[in-house]
């Protein structure tokens, strides 16, 4: 999709549009000031506003939402069994 650059403030976003017909298909979302935006897409029975709100709630001081950060860390721990202590709560 195509989008304009969102303002440089937390929570700023710009609609991402399908270049063929201009339909809004997602958003470029700024999760931290001074960093590149991340891309949020509309999901099954999830509005863009709800998706943006959820992503912002999951960004706990980092650019990337916590569920993705946890998955990335886990993927790097090849073969290690997760413990209850290593499974952070999100809310």
C-alpha positions in Angstrom: 0.0 0.0 0.0 0.9 3.7 -0.2 0.8 6.2 2.7 2.1 9.6 3.7 4.5 9.9 6.7 2.6 10.1 10.0 3.5 13.0 12.4 6.5 12.3 14.7 4.5 11.7 17.8 3.3 8.5 19.6 -0.1 7.4 18.2 0.1 9.4 15.0 -0.9 7.4 11.9 -1.6 7.8 8.3 -3.9 5.6 6.2 -2.3 3.1 4.0 -4.3 2.8 0.7 -4.5 0.2 -2.1 -2.8 1.9 -5.1 -5.3 0.4 -7.5 -8.5 1.8 -6.0 -7.6 3.9 -3.0 -9.3 1.6 -0.5 -7.8 2.0 3.1 -6.1 -1.3 3.8 -4.2 -0.4 7.0 -2.2 2.3 8.6 1.4 3.5 9.1 1.5 3.9 12.9 4.1 5.8 15.0 4.6 3.8 18.2 7.5 6.0 19.5 8.7 9.5 18.7 11.7 9.5 16.4 11.4 6.0 15.0 10.0 4.5 11.8 6.3 3.7 11.8 5.0 0.1 11.9 2.3 -1.2 9.6 -1.1 -2.2 11.0 -3.6 -3.9 8.8 -7.3 -4.4 9.2 -8.2 -7.9 10.4 -11.2 -10.2 10.3 -14.0 -8.4 12.2 -11.4 -5.9 13.6 -11.7 -2.3 12.6 -8.6 -0.2 11.8 -9.3 2.0 14.9 -9.5 -1.1 17.1 -6.3 -2.6 15.6 -4.4 0.7 16.1 -5.6 0.9 19.7 -4.6 -2.6 20.5 -1.2 -2.2 18.9 -0.5 1.0 20.9 -1.6 -0.8 24.2 0.9 -3.6 23.4 3.8 -1.2 22.8 5.4 -1.0 26.2 8.3 1.3 25.6 9.5 -0.3 22.4 8.7 0.3 18.7 7.5 -3.3 18.2 4.4 -4.6 20.1 5.2 -6.9 23.0 3.7 -10.1 21.5 6.0 -9.8 18.5 9.0 -9.0 20.7 8.2 -12.1 22.8 7.9 -14.3 19.8 11.2 -13.0 18.4 13.0 -13.6 21.6 11.5 -17.1 21.8 12.5 -17.9 18.3 16.1 -17.1 19.2 16.0 -19.4 22.2 16.2 -22.5 20.0 15.1 -25.6 21.8 14.8 -24.1 25.3 11.5 -24.8 27.1 9.7 -21.7 28.2 9.1 -21.3 31.9 6.1 -19.6 33.6 8.4 -16.7 34.6 9.5 -16.2 31.0 5.9 -15.7 29.8 5.1 -12.0 30.5 1.5 -10.9 30.8 0.3 -8.2 28.3 -2.4 -6.5 30.3 
